[in-house]
Amino acid sequence: MQAPSGFGRMAWTWQTAVFWMVIAALLLAMGIWERRSPGGSPRRGILGLTTTRGDRLFISLLAAAYLHMLWLALSAWPLHWATALSCVLAVLIFRKV
């Protein structure tokens, strides 16, 4: 039996494709935003960190990843609730952090 080559060995589902498309869309949107309004107005948030828009996006993505992992480990509820909660968390991070 021949080992699969290329993407054949990966478990690509429509959910995985949507995930990567959302990440790509976020990066594209941030690039356009930065091009239109350079600098991103660094500000000091409630955590005491001085962050730019890119920093806040990175923090939002990390928070969403950890929230989803905790959700999978501790809850039997559907994962779309964790996604909705992650979106709310991202808005809060962009406003407060």
C-alpha positions as CSV (number, residue, x, y, z in Angstrom):
1,M,0.0,0.0,0.0
2,Q,1.4,3.4,-1.0
3,A,1.4,6.2,1.5
4,P,-0.7,9.2,0.6
5,S,1.1,12.3,-0.6
6,G,0.3,15.9,-0.5
7,F,-3.0,16.8,1.2
8,G,-4.3,13.2,1.1
9,R,-3.0,12.4,4.5
10,M,-4.8,15.3,6.1
11,A,-8.4,15.2,7.4
12,W,-9.9,18.1,5.6
13,T,-13.5,18.8,6.3
14,W,-15.8,21.7,5.4
15,Q,-15.4,23.0,8.9
16,T,-11.6,23.0,8.6
17,A,-11.9,24.8,5.3
18,V,-14.2,27.4,6.9
19,F,-11.8,27.8,9.8
20,W,-8.8,28.6,7.5
21,M,-10.9,30.9,5.3
22,V,-12.0,32.9,8.4
23,I,-8.4,33.2,9.5
24,A,-7.4,34.4,6.0
25,A,-10.3,36.8,5.8
26,L,-9.3,38.3,9.2
27,L,-5.7,38.8,8.1
28,L,-6.8,40.3,4.8
29,A,-9.3,42.7,6.6
30,M,-6.5,43.7,9.1
31,G,-4.2,44.4,6.1
32,I,-6.8,46.6,4.4
33,W,-7.6,48.4,7.6
34,E,-3.9,49.0,8.3
35,R,-3.4,50.3,4.7
36,R,-6.3,52.7,5.1
37,S,-5.4,53.9,8.6
38,P,-1.8,53.1,9.4
39,G,-0.5,52.8,12.9
40,G,-3.4,51.3,14.6
41,S,-3.3,53.8,17.5
42,P,-1.4,51.8,20.2
43,R,-3.2,52.0,23.5
44,R,-2.9,50.8,27.0
45,G,-5.7,48.5,28.0
46,I,-7.0,46.9,31.2
47,L,-4.2,44.4,31.3
48,G,-1.6,47.1,31.4
49,L,-0.3,46.2,28.0
50,T,0.3,48.6,25.1
51,T,-1.3,46.9,22.1
52,T,-1.9,47.6,18.5
53,R,-4.8,46.2,16.3
54,G,-2.6,43.3,15.3
55,D,-1.7,42.5,18.9
56,R,-5.4,42.5,19.8
57,L,-6.2,40.2,16.9
58,F,-3.5,37.8,18.0
59,I,-4.8,37.9,21.6
60,S,-8.3,37.3,20.3
61,L,-7.3,34.3,18.2
62,L,-5.3,32.8,21.1
63,A,-8.3,33.3,23.5
64,A,-10.6,31.7,21.0
65,A,-8.4,28.7,20.6
66,Y,-8.1,28.2,24.4
67,L,-11.9,28.7,24.8
68,H,-12.6,26.1,22.2
69,M,-10.3,23.6,23.8
70,L,-11.8,24.1,27.2
71,W,-15.3,23.9,25.7
72,L,-14.4,20.5,24.1
73,A,-12.9,19.2,27.4
74,L,-15.5,20.4,29.8
75,S,-18.8,20.6,27.9
76,A,-21.1,18.4,25.9
77,W,-22.9,21.4,24.3
78,P,-22.4,22.1,20.5
79,L,-19.3,23.9,19.5
80,H,-21.1,26.7,17.8
81,W,-21.8,28.2,21.2
82,A,-18.1,28.4,21.9
83,T,-17.6,30.1,18.6
84,A,-20.3,32.7,19.4
85,L,-18.7,33.3,22.8
86,S,-15.3,33.7,21.1
87,C,-16.8,36.4,18.8
88,V,-18.1,38.3,21.9
89,L,-14.7,37.9,23.6
90,A,-12.9,39.2,20.5
91,V,-15.2,42.3,20.5
92,L,-14.4,42.9,24.2
93,I,-10.7,42.4,23.6
94,F,-10.7,45.0,20.7
95,R,-12.6,47.5,22.9
96,K,-10.9,47.0,26.3
97,V,-7.4,45.5,25.9
